[in-house]
C-alpha cells in the first residue's frame, strides 16, 4: 500500500495543472494518478525518455531533463497566467509566485 495514495488521488482530481517530472509513467500505482485528472486539466510530463500517450487528453510531453524542462515550463506557465491576468508575480521570475 502506498502511503497517502487516497489523498494524492483527491488532490489530483482537483488539479488545474498536473506536472509529472522525472518518470515515464511506467511504475504503478503512482503512474495511475494521471488517470484521475479532469479532461480540462493541463498535464505535462518532463522526462528525457517520456513518450506520447495518445489516450491521455490535454497532455504535453517535454523530452528534457528536469533541470532544463522545469524552468522552461514554469516560465511558459507564468507568461500564460500573466497574459490572462490570472495572477501577478510577487517574486522574481524563476521563483514561486502567488495568485
Secondary structure as UniProt FT lines:
FT   TURN            3..4
FT   HELIX           5..14
FT   STRAND          17..21
FT   TURN            28..29
FT   HELIX           30..36
FT   TURN            39..40
FT   STRAND          42..46
FT   TURN            48..49
FT   TURN            54..55
FT   TURN            57..58
FT   STRAND          59..62
FT   HELIX           66..83
FT   TURN            84..85
FT   TURN            93..94
//
